[in-house]
């Protein structure tokens, strides 16, 4: 059913997000659903606190290049912000 929907924005909560390895979850089924949402969305937003950045997890959701915006907390390191921005991801720290 998800393969037949279209969404403007997919907002994903992830357990890990890394510039090289992308967004990931611990559960393969959750990752598969989020992957489909990414594929069907016009824009993808990842919500992850700074402790999850630069981390890897078991099941990959999507590449960093597939993410338009990362929303994180203000504890994010400037170097981490720079790496994501260099990869084309807009970073919003709130």
PALO-735303 format. One record per residue (C-alpha): x, y, z; residue in one letter; residue number from 1. Coordinates in nm, 2 decimals. Each point is the difference from the previous one (the first is absolute). Layout:
PALO-735303
PT/X/Y/Z/A/NUM $
...
END
This chain:
PALO-735303
PT/0.00/0.00/0.00/X/1 $
PT/0.28/0.25/0.08/X/2 $
PT/0.14/-0.04/-0.35/X/3 $
PT/-0.32/0.16/-0.13/X/4 $
PT/0.00/0.32/0.21/X/5 $
PT/0.17/0.34/-0.05/X/6 $
PT/0.09/0.23/0.28/X/7 $
PT/0.14/0.35/0.00/X/8 $
PT/0.23/-0.04/0.31/X/9 $
PT/0.11/-0.31/0.18/X/10 $
PT/0.13/0.07/0.36/X/11 $
PT/0.20/-0.29/0.13/X/12 $
PT/0.13/-0.06/0.35/X/13 $
PT/0.31/-0.21/-0.02/X/14 $
PT/0.24/-0.17/0.24/X/15 $
PT/0.31/0.09/-0.21/X/16 $
PT/0.09/0.24/-0.27/X/17 $
PT/0.34/0.02/-0.16/X/18 $
PT/0.12/0.18/-0.31/X/19 $
PT/0.17/-0.31/-0.15/X/20 $
PT/-0.25/-0.27/0.12/X/21 $
PT/-0.32/0.20/-0.01/X/22 $
PT/-0.30/-0.03/0.23/X/23 $
PT/-0.07/-0.33/0.18/X/24 $
PT/-0.22/-0.18/0.25/X/25 $
PT/0.05/-0.30/0.23/X/26 $
PT/-0.30/-0.18/-0.14/X/27 $
PT/0.00/-0.12/-0.36/X/28 $
PT/-0.38/0.02/-0.04/X/29 $
PT/0.00/0.36/0.12/X/30 $
PT/0.28/0.09/-0.23/X/31 $
PT/-0.18/-0.16/-0.30/X/32 $
PT/-0.31/0.21/0.07/X/33 $
PT/0.20/0.32/0.04/X/34 $
PT/0.19/-0.08/-0.32/X/35 $
PT/-0.33/-0.02/-0.19/X/36 $
PT/-0.11/0.33/0.14/X/37 $
PT/0.33/0.16/-0.11/X/38 $
PT/-0.05/-0.13/-0.35/X/39 $
PT/-0.35/0.13/-0.02/X/40 $
PT/0.07/0.34/0.16/X/41 $
PT/0.07/0.33/-0.17/X/42 $
PT/0.22/0.10/0.29/X/43 $
PT/0.16/-0.20/0.29/X/44 $
PT/0.06/0.14/0.34/X/45 $
PT/0.20/-0.19/0.26/X/46 $
PT/-0.05/0.08/0.37/X/47 $
PT/0.29/-0.12/0.21/X/48 $
PT/0.16/0.13/0.31/X/49 $
PT/0.38/0.07/-0.02/X/50 $
PT/0.09/-0.32/0.18/X/51 $
PT/-0.13/-0.20/-0.30/X/52 $
PT/0.21/0.19/-0.26/X/53 $
PT/0.30/-0.17/-0.14/X/54 $
PT/-0.14/-0.34/0.12/X/55 $
PT/-0.09/-0.31/-0.18/X/56 $
PT/-0.28/-0.25/0.07/X/57 $
PT/-0.10/-0.34/-0.13/X/58 $
PT/-0.26/0.08/-0.27/X/59 $
PT/0.06/0.28/-0.25/X/60 $
PT/-0.29/0.22/-0.10/X/61 $
PT/0.15/0.24/-0.26/X/62 $
PT/0.32/0.18/-0.10/X/63 $
PT/0.09/0.34/0.13/X/64 $
PT/-0.05/0.13/-0.35/X/65 $
PT/-0.37/-0.10/0.02/X/66 $
PT/-0.06/0.23/0.30/X/67 $
PT/-0.08/0.36/-0.06/X/68 $
PT/0.00/0.13/0.36/X/69 $
PT/0.14/-0.12/0.34/X/70 $
PT/-0.17/0.13/0.31/X/71 $
PT/0.22/-0.04/0.31/X/72 $
PT/0.09/0.16/0.33/X/73 $
PT/0.24/0.28/0.07/X/74 $
PT/0.26/-0.23/0.15/X/75 $
PT/0.10/-0.11/-0.36/X/76 $
PT/0.37/0.06/-0.07/X/77 $
PT/0.08/0.26/-0.26/X/78 $
PT/0.21/-0.26/-0.19/X/79 $
PT/-0.30/-0.23/-0.01/X/80 $
PT/-0.22/0.27/-0.14/X/81 $
PT/0.27/0.08/-0.27/X/82 $
PT/0.02/-0.36/-0.11/X/83 $
PT/-0.38/-0.03/-0.04/X/84 $
PT/-0.02/0.33/-0.18/X/85 $
PT/0.29/-0.10/-0.23/X/86 $
PT/-0.21/-0.31/-0.09/X/87 $
PT/-0.29/0.23/-0.10/X/88 $
PT/-0.21/-0.04/0.32/X/89 $
PT/-0.15/0.32/0.15/X/90 $
PT/0.06/-0.01/0.38/X/91 $
PT/-0.24/0.17/0.25/X/92 $
PT/0.12/-0.01/0.36/X/93 $
PT/-0.28/0.09/0.25/X/94 $
END
